[in-house]
Amino acid sequence: MHRRIVILTMLFFLSISSQAQDKKQKAREDGTQAVKLADEGKLDEAIVILTECHKLDPETMDYMYEIGYCHYHKKDYARQQSALMK
């Protein structure tokens, strides 16, 4: 009985860890797509995707930098500064 509890506990923690990695991986993939969109001049679309990436992986500051970069190219300097201060 004790062994089952230990095994179930280990499986539970492994599944939580896997979900966190999946979110970061999705954010990375979507972030790459957003940067390509920004390079093509589709800044508003890129900002939407990058905002979602930041929600999935708030520890990675690259997404806020890229959002600020998009606002800079839109000449929206107030929002650029706001994004970079977060």
Secondary structure, DSSP 4 states (H G I P E B T S, - for coil): -HHHHHHHHHHHHHHHHHHHHHHHHHHHHHHHHHHHHHHTT-HHHHHHHHHHHHHH-TT-THHHHHHHHHHHHTT-HHHHHHHHH-
